[in-house]
Amino acid sequence: MFFHGNLERKLAKFGAQGGLPLAVELWDGRRIELGGKPTVTLRVPRSSALRKLANLDLATLGKAYVEGDLDLVGPIDEALRAAAALARRAGSSVKGRLPRLARHDHARDADAIRFHYDVSDDFYRLWLDTRMVYSCAYYREGGETLEAAQEAKLDHICRKLRLAPGERFLDIGCGWGALVLHAAERFGVDATGITLSENQHALASERIRAAGLQERCRVRLQDYRDVAGEGLFDKIASVGMFEHVGLKNLPLYFDTVRRLLADGGIAINHGITAVDPDSREVGLGAGEFVEQYVFPHGELPHLSLVLRELSAAGLEVMDVETLRLHYARTLAEWSRRLEANLEAARRHAGEKRTRVWRLYLAGCAHAFEQNWVTIHQVLAVKSSDPARNPLPWTRDYIYR
């Protein structure tokens, strides 16, 4: 009873301060409003749930919602903003713990990928674009459809790499095959994709067959560490994959890219990065929630660490582009589409996983908007002759 009263007094204090568009509704019908006109209500369905709300950070609130100890009424994006404001007022720190540097071996990484991606292709179809591109879109004007912005992203990557007919192209972590298909169809390359997701491998292979591109496009169920050989590919892309690599494995990862890249080749690494120089989590506990429910063992390096390890691997960094605001918009659109298809999502993924993804998509949109995390495309080259470089002297070629 003391705990109940203590939390209620804390909420009442916040309510007296005003300014939070949030109300908390208790199991016995009592309602505590924390602002003049609440747009979001958090419902506590039973008294025992209060004990699980000792810390009002985003990790605790998110876990309570996923596990059914908290329900929310109101728009999910407004709920995330209100929850973040509540966490700040409760004294939650924006900066979290240092990365745990989890062990990243073949088995653990494969399990983590299957946990996230092998849910249901039909579930992902509900909110991704028609190509099922599960990475940051590229908004040239800002008002494009998600489909148009994702096609623009695929084009942007292919142009940065200067893909040309007949070149050998590798996509590390190829998802459902959108980039390898686009590169083979539009740029005439011989494209290979690798993934650890059985669902992605099956659907990507089916799409390649349907497009009649089996002779110069393929997807393998393979770990990047197991791709044998040297200098096999003229161009290499990795999009939304290195977040799974682990900070300790970055040297091995970039060494592998360099080993597989032919002399005079170009590589692009597109991935989410930390904003804290020490790669510390930022976001009122949001990272802890993502680690537990969405991306087990995921670790985000700061850009400075990315550039250091790329250079140490013997690759020359030529261009860095930040796409943070593009990803905030992409995630907001994914969240909007999921919210419009919640009943179908529950049929495909179940109630608990749907709750996880509601928080994850809306929460990540908020995180990128607030600069809690960011994302970079880093372009690098491999050349044994420092006087020669496979890229033009300016970026003009990308935007023609």
ZIRA-V668530 format. One record per backbone hydrogen bond with DSSP energy under -0.5 kcal/mol. CO is the residue of the C=O (numbers start at 0). NH is the residue of the N-H. E is the energy in kcal/mol with one decimal. If there is no record, write none. Layout:
BEGIN
CO:NH:E / CO:NH:E
END
This chain:
BEGIN
0:4:-2.6 / 1:5:-2.5 / 2:6:-2.5 / 3:7:-2.5 / 4:8:-2.5 / 5:9:-2.0 / 6:10:-2.6 / 7:11:-2.6 / 8:12:-2.3 / 9:13:-2.1 / 10:14:-2.6 / 11:15:-2.1 / 12:16:-1.4 / 13:17:-1.3 / 18:20:-0.6 / 19:21:-2.7 / 20:38:-1.5 / 20:39:-1.1 / 21:33:-3.2 / 22:24:-0.5 / 22:41:-3.0 / 23:25:-0.5 / 23:31:-3.0 / 24:43:-2.9 / 25:28:-2.0 / 29:25:-3.0 / 30:32:-0.6 / 31:23:-2.8 / 33:19:-2.1 / 39:22:-2.0 / 40:42:-0.6 / 40:72:-2.5 / 41:24:-2.9 / 41:43:-0.5 / 42:44:-0.7 / 42:70:-2.3 / 45:48:-1.2 / 46:49:-1.4 / 47:50:-0.7 / 48:51:-1.2 / 49:52:-1.9 / 50:53:-0.7 / 53:55:-0.6 / 54:56:-0.9 / 56:60:-2.4 / 57:61:-2.4 / 58:62:-2.4 / 59:63:-2.4 / 60:64:-1.9 / 61:65:-2.5 / 62:66:-2.6 / 63:68:-2.4 / 63:69:-1.1 / 64:67:-1.1 / 70:42:-3.0 / 72:40:-2.6 / 74:78:-2.2 / 75:79:-2.0 / 76:80:-1.9 / 77:81:-2.5 / 78:82:-2.5 / 79:83:-2.3 / 80:84:-2.1 / 81:85:-2.4 / 82:86:-2.5 / 83:87:-2.2 / 84:88:-2.2 / 85:89:-1.9 / 86:91:-2.7 / 87:90:-1.5 / 93:282:-3.7 / 93:283:-1.0 / 96:280:-2.2 / 102:104:-0.6 / 104:108:-2.4 / 105:109:-2.3 / 106:110:-2.4 / 107:111:-2.2 / 108:112:-2.2 / 109:113:-2.5 / 110:114:-2.5 / 111:115:-1.6 / 112:116:-3.1 / 112:117:-0.5 / 113:117:-1.4 / 116:118:-1.5 / 119:123:-1.8 / 120:124:-2.1 / 121:125:-0.9 / 122:125:-0.8 / 123:126:-1.2 / 123:127:-2.2 / 128:131:-1.5 / 131:133:-0.8 / 131:175:-0.6 / 132:134:-0.8 / 136:138:-0.5 / 137:139:-0.9 / 144:148:-2.4 / 145:149:-2.5 / 146:150:-2.0 / 147:151:-2.2 / 148:137:-1.8 / 148:152:-1.7 / 149:153:-2.2 / 150:154:-2.4 / 151:155:-2.6 / 152:156:-2.3 / 153:157:-2.2 / 154:158:-2.8 / 155:159:-2.3 / 156:160:-2.0 / 157:162:-2.1 / 158:161:-0.9 / 163:166:-2.0 / 166:168:-0.6 / 166:189:-3.2 / 167:233:-1.6 / 167:234:-2.0 / 168:191:-2.7 / 169:171:-0.6 / 169:236:-2.8 / 170:172:-0.7 / 170:193:-2.1 / 171:238:-0.7 / 173:176:-1.9 / 176:180:-2.2 / 177:181:-2.3 / 178:182:-2.9 / 179:183:-2.1 / 180:184:-2.8 / 181:185:-2.8 / 181:186:-0.6 / 182:186:-1.3 / 182:188:-1.3 / 183:187:-0.7 / 187:165:-2.7 / 188:190:-0.8 / 189:168:-3.0 / 190:217:-1.7 / 191:170:-2.6 / 192:219:-3.1 / 193:172:-1.7 / 193:173:-2.1 / 194:221:-1.3 / 195:197:-0.6 / 196:200:-2.4 / 197:201:-2.4 / 198:202:-2.3 / 199:203:-2.7 / 200:204:-2.1 / 201:205:-1.9 / 202:206:-2.3 / 203:207:-2.2 / 204:208:-2.1 / 205:209:-2.3 / 206:210:-1.7 / 207:211:-0.5 / 207:212:-2.2 / 208:211:-1.2 / 212:215:-1.4 / 212:216:-0.7 / 215:190:-2.7 / 217:192:-2.4 / 219:194:-2.0 / 219:221:-1.2 / 222:225:-1.9 / 223:226:-1.1 / 225:227:-0.8 / 232:261:-3.2 / 233:265:-1.6 / 234:169:-2.1 / 235:267:-2.2 / 236:171:-3.0 / 237:239:-0.5 / 237:269:-3.3 / 240:243:-2.4 / 241:244:-1.0 / 241:245:-0.6 / 242:298:-2.2 / 245:248:-0.8 / 246:249:-1.1 / 248:252:-2.8 / 249:253:-2.8 / 250:254:-2.2 / 251:255:-2.2 / 252:256:-1.9 / 253:257:-2.4 / 254:258:-2.7 / 255:259:-2.3 / 256:260:-1.3 / 258:230:-3.1 / 259:232:-2.5 / 261:264:-2.0 / 264:381:-2.1 / 265:235:-1.9 / 266:379:-2.8 / 267:237:-1.8 / 267:269:-0.6 / 268:270:-0.6 / 268:377:-2.5 / 269:239:-3.4 / 270:375:-2.4 / 272:373:-2.3 / 273:302:-0.6 / 275:278:-2.6 / 279:275:-0.5 / 280:95:-3.7 / 282:285:-2.1 / 283:57:-2.6 / 283:58:-0.5 / 284:288:-1.4 / 285:289:-2.2 / 286:290:-2.4 / 287:291:-1.8 / 288:292:-2.6 / 289:293:-2.2 / 289:294:-2.6 / 293:295:-0.5 / 294:297:-1.8 / 298:300:-0.6 / 300:273:-1.9 / 301:304:-0.9 / 301:305:-1.8 / 302:306:-2.7 / 303:307:-1.9 / 304:308:-2.6 / 305:309:-2.4 / 306:310:-2.2 / 307:311:-2.5 / 308:312:-1.5 / 309:314:-1.9 / 310:313:-1.6 / 314:316:-0.6 / 315:380:-2.1 / 318:378:-3.0 / 320:376:-2.6 / 322:326:-2.2 / 323:327:-2.0 / 324:328:-1.8 / 325:329:-2.3 / 326:330:-2.9 / 327:331:-1.9 / 328:332:-1.9 / 329:333:-2.5 / 330:334:-2.8 / 331:335:-2.2 / 332:336:-2.3 / 333:337:-2.5 / 334:338:-2.7 / 335:339:-1.4 / 337:340:-1.8 / 338:341:-0.7 / 340:344:-2.3 / 341:345:-2.4 / 342:346:-1.6 / 343:347:-2.0 / 344:348:-2.9 / 345:349:-1.8 / 348:352:-0.5 / 349:353:-1.8 / 350:354:-2.2 / 351:355:-2.2 / 352:356:-2.5 / 353:357:-2.2 / 354:358:-2.1 / 355:359:-2.7 / 356:360:-2.5 / 357:361:-1.7 / 358:362:-2.7 / 359:363:-2.6 / 360:364:-2.1 / 361:365:-1.9 / 362:366:-2.4 / 363:367:-2.7 / 364:368:-1.9 / 365:369:-2.2 / 366:371:-2.9 / 366:372:-0.9 / 367:370:-0.8 / 371:274:-0.6 / 373:272:-2.8 / 374:322:-2.2 / 375:270:-2.2 / 375:377:-0.6 / 376:320:-2.4 / 376:378:-0.5 / 377:268:-2.5 / 378:317:-3.4 / 378:318:-1.5 / 379:266:-2.9 / 380:315:-2.6 / 381:263:-3.3 / 381:264:-0.6 / 383:385:-0.6 / 384:387:-2.1 / 394:397:-2.0 / 394:398:-0.7 / 395:398:-1.0 / 395:399:-0.8
END
